[in-house]
Amino acid sequence: MNRDTFRNGIEEIYTAHGKAFPAQKVAEGVFERVKDLPDSFMAFAVAELRDYTTLPSNLGRELRRNLWPAYLGKNPQLRAGTEIKGCDLCRSGRAGPGFIYAYNPADSCRVVMFKCVCCTQENVAHWESWDMGKIYEAGLVPGLPQ
Ligand SMILES: [Zn+2]
């Protein structure tokens, strides 16, 4: 999750409950609990938490233990282990659907695995997405060295 998305969400939640933005340490502790979750989850969490009669004293726990499972229930495609179909960029590659291998032609021992732009796997939500343009721009060649 993007830090700004998180901050804005937290601010909205606290404002809705008439509270000031939490102390940096508190906010950081909450962020630690949700930083591996996708940005899209924050909008859901804000909408839910605005409706609570009281703000949970342990917001990180509430987000992780209650709201995240609820969000996954509504968005089953985000579940880790969900079958990924892949797209034209990654489907035929050896890294598997949703992932792309690339290597540096000047140093063919260095093979890197990237997340494809089509990949929605939740456990790699924090990985940067790559497409072929970006791979070539980085001076790499998609696939495995021959
Ligand atoms: Zn793909």
Residues whose N, C-alpha, C, O or C-beta is under 5 A from the ligand:
A	BS01	ZN	G86 C87 L89 C90 G98 C116 V117 C118
